[in-house]
Amino acid sequence: MQFGFSLPVRGALANCEGVATMAREGERMGFASATVADHIVFPTVVRSKYPYDASGIHPSEGDALEQLSVMSFVAGATERLRLIASVMVLPHRNPVLAAKMIATMDVLSRGRVTLGVGVGWMREEFAALHAPDFDRRGAVSDEYIAIFRKLWTSEGPVEHRGAHYAFAPLRFRPRPVQRPHPPIWVGGHTRPALRRTARLGDGWLPVGGVETAPLGPAEFAGLVAELQRLAEAEGRDPSSITIAFAPRLNHTAAPLPGGRERKPFSGSSEQIAEDVETYRRLGVSHLSFDFRAATLRETLDRMDRFAREVMAPARD
């Protein structure tokens, strides 16, 4: 099992000191990866429903660092930490430019990039960016993944004539360090996300532990089984698809009551370690948590405690 943590893109820690310190200290503590979320702008009026909160309202007021810029910054501040886009909203960016930025980051980080991808949920952000039609975002995202793969793997000139994007023959260098290309993990737990993972993904990265997506062990097991069926229908070996998970963490000093009252990844270190083992048996090989607190010191303390009391024993 590998463990990761979220880097801040908004709030009091979303600055040079907060991002760099969390990244360096997380690497020193033995975390394998850092994840970075993606929003570019927040229109002042947003009627789109945020899918990961029962209120339907995203907590940001527009303070968002740009995802790929943060990942590049962290690549230069660390040596071993894997950089995971969790997730990049594919239609937000020109696909050729995005492919070039990701390839450049992979070269300069010596192959430490994992590209988590999603289709997005905020119609108003699409409009502000003049992104492709929001209602066609699934098909657009599939085509952009195909463009990435084509640009990253072709030996000679590349051209593309698709339903949503086209370009004449061009040369794309440098190619990413990772072969055949940086891993592409598909975010989301819906059936379209599972289908996209089965067809196009090197991995699956759902978010769970929230009211709208609890993803307890039984539900998660069902989704894994569905993903395996879909992968086999695509002629793929299900074991070739990495299964990651980003659940909500509630790490307490004292144990919480068992049974239905306790949510996964809540309670004492021992209880959380048991949950780690439960999801490992379900096929998860990478867990990522959000340790962010009001201050940098408190955040680092949370990370350190988890590393000592959960992560180290789980590895042993």
Steps between C-alpha positions, in 0.01 A plus 500: 500500500622849410379813677455854378377839621321802352683823432309827550382699199277735701480642850764612748755233406486562124821698479870440442580407860195278548532303177878460509516407868220244477660344193849477645387383842261248350783356293723484807227320698482231234181588314511377141295769329332838514170576330396837355140598418387702200299820476603803298226757567180526704231720345320712759173320422519119494180300469671172414477247783828399662484117505707436816300689760138450601448876479604500135721804567877498445687649798724729295440869441725508197843466660657223291861446397531349153552124518780432249696802624485364857612156383795649311599705804489193724698296248785748542470503879515121546697200378283189538142613560259389228279783369137404442246724328186419698337563273571715196178614332582400144287751302644799692824506299604481137598132462822556306623764746398287800679197352814709456486637857453152648778352285734782604417444866563127462841564341611753762370291792672188361174316449297584811168607346166319524212663315166462674224615266136602525231664289408785737180609670485883484323622187581862586875432511482339155329813368759732654783302339325466162545126545318251274127445541432401861233252391753318277777498759511121529562446129744792491693353795527160331639663188749708698632184669548348155688814389727484806587139433562566131730795569689324780565171321543572128851475361443726200271787406153490653166615361147480630159534335233457763144604571608769748861585411733476203855591407725452199818288526738632765807391693463459876821498701609426761289198575436414866765302687248236611420232245272466327374820666415642846226291665148628439265442795131571450325674788141448611281213616208529257432244231630733224824536698527122536440455125764762422745327731434163339552641150772759549641504853820362644343550842183593688496778762165556674438742787302360794401541859263789429120505525452492125755219453559301820663206317508272801656155457189328362426779250866524401520124445199521270659776295826306471309197378316715245828652381645151457200392292524810282875455451455138396230607253759738349744211465723632779657325796333659807818448703680746269283786635635668814236562767557808714266664752474845658269466803428759766712455815390556861802401710418518872697426813236266643327207327153559363210257549493217250220386277302736279579800720863512389581610147807350329825685567373655821601439858828390654817410316426132556151532351629690197771237452226237493321700231821522298519121505131468408541712188830334414313171484248668267781576256606852601874558464511877558321707768507878512377721785435867567685603817452875460424694818473868595876539535805351336631371833177313573494358149856368532419352841206312349719367220775397739262318733344311212841410359621361834184332628325379182726513199812342650316206664299441182821475298654264756 
